[in-house]
């Protein structure tokens, strides 16, 4: 049996049904100039449960052709993007009418005179 290749990447699109687009980043050196280069390749991967969201880090594996461009399947989610996002805390500030000066209040444009 042939060992199938598995790679890790980040989900960049989940707009399709049961399909995600995974961007895989690879690093290499230029053969002549020795500069470090980063290449990004996008793969269409099958996501049967529609569980992956944009920003998730996933592991994908080679599979038989499922459609014209789909040849990979999501094995598991390594890191969820929802766990990283933290809502910003907003503290409401109460302003009393005594604190507002007439210079801060502007009349409505085109309204009453």
N, C-alpha and C positions, 0 to 999 in steps of 0.2 A: 504494500500500500504506500502511496506517495504521501509524504508529509506536506500538508498545506501550509502556506505562508500566513502568518498573522502579523498585523501591524497595528499601531496605536495612532489615533488622530483625534481631531476635535470636530464636532458637528457644526457645520456652518449653515445648513438649511434643513428644515424639517417640514416644508410646505407640501410635500407629496404624501400620498397615502401609502403607508408601509415602506417608505423609502426615505433615507437620509443621505445628505451629501457630507462626506467626511474629508477634511483637509489634513493631509499627512505632510509634515515638514521634515526634510532631510538636510543634513549639513555635509558639505564636502569641500575640498580644496581645489582651486583652479590648477590644472596640470602645469601650466607655464608660469603664472604669476603668483601662485601659492596663496592667493587671497581666499579667505573663508567665504563660502557662498551658501546661502540658504535657498532651497527650492521647495515649493509647495505644489503638491499634486492632489487633485480632488478625485475622490472615488464615490460612486453611487453604491450604497450598501442597503441590503434588505433588512428592515426592522419590523418583524412580524407583529409585535405588540404595540407599535407606535409609542414606545416608552421614551425614546431619546428626544431631547430638546436641544435647541441651539446653545452652544457653549459646553455641552457635556463632552467629557473625554471618554472615548470608546475604543474597544478592541475589535477589529474586523478580521475575518478569515476568508481565504479564497473559497469559491464555490463554483458550481456549474453555472453557465449563463442563464440568468433568470429573465432577462429582457435584453433589449438592444445594447444598453450601457451598463447593466447591473451584473457584476461578477463577484461581488463581495457580500458577506452577511455579517451582521452585528453579533458578536459572541457575548459580550457583557459591557456594562457601563462601569468604567473605572472610577470616574469622579463626576458628580452631578453639578451642573451650573447653578441649580437652585440652592445648593448648600452654601455657595460662595456669596451670593447676593444678600446683603443685609440692608433692610430699610433704614433710611436716615431718620433719626429722631428729631421731630419738630416740636418745639415748645411754644405754645401760644402765648402771645404777649397781649395783656389787656391795656387798653389806652382809655383813660378817662377824659371827658370833654374839657376839663380844666387844663390838661396837658397840651391840647391842640391849640396852636396860635392862629390868628386870622390869616397870616401869611401862608400857612400850609394849606388852607382851604381855598380851592379855586372854584369859580363859578362854572356851571355846566355850559359848554359851548353851544350856541344856537338855541338856547332854551329861554327861560324867563329872564327878564331884565329888571 
